[in-house]
Amino acid sequence: MHNVRVQFTVPNVENVVNLDVYVNGEKRNLKFRVETFEWNADNGSSADLVSILRDRIMNYDSEWELYHIGTPFDDKIPITFKFKHTA
């Protein structure tokens, strides 16, 4: 399976982004969820923060898979998850 990564900005995402795409003329619905996690250096070393983040990702809702880890901003880091079962 080939992956195509397209970056787009969706303002004011509160829950789930539904995206309809066409692959070889076939319509598919993809679902993404963006969560932000605290990334505050006062909570420990970088290694501690990575360990905490890894644990949160590994124990996230099993119907969702990690898609992208964003750049930290304002002591938070955005994590994008993709729904595993696409239509």
N, C-alpha and C positions, 0 to 999 in steps of 0.2 A: 504494500500500500504506500502510495506517495503522499507526502504532506505538503500543503501549500499554506503558507502563513501570510495573512493579510492583516496589517495593523490598521485599526480604525478607532476613532474616538466616539464614544456614546455618552453624552452628558447626562447627569442625574440618574445613573443606574442605581436602582434600589434593590432589586431582586435578581431577576434573570433576564438576559438578553436573548431573544429568539431571532435567529438569522436564517432566512431562506436563501439557499444557494442552488445553482444548477450545475450538476456534474454530468458531463456527456449528455446533456439534454434532460436529465432526470432531476426533479426537484427534491431537495433534501432540507430538512429543518435541523439546524444546529442550535444548541442551547449553551450559553455561557453564564457563569456567575463570577463576579469579582468580589472578593473579600479583602478587607484591609486588616492587617495584624500590626500590633504595636512593635516598634523596632527602636526602643529607647536604650541607649548605652548605659543609663543609670541602672538598668535591670541586670547588668552583668557584662562579661566580655563578649566579643564578637562570636567566639566559639560557643558560649552559653546561648546567645541569641539564635545562632544557627541550629543548635540542638533543639531549642524550644520550637522554632519554626518547622523543623523537620518532623517533630512529634505531632504538631498540629496538622500538617499536611498528611502524614501517614494515617492519622485517626479521623480524617475528614469523612463526611458522608460517603459511603461506599458506591453510591450511584454516580458520583462525580470523580473525574480524574484530573490531576494537575495538568494544566495547559501552559501556563506562563508565570514566571516570577518577575514582577516589575522592579523598577528602581525605587529605593526608599525615598520618601519625602515626608517632611513634617513629623518625624519619628514614627512613621507608619510605612508598611510595605504592602503594595497591592499584589494579590495572588489571584490569578484567573484559573477557574476550573471549567472543564467541558463535561457536559452530560454524556455518559457513556453510551446510552441507547438513543441513536439518532433515528429519525423517521425518514 
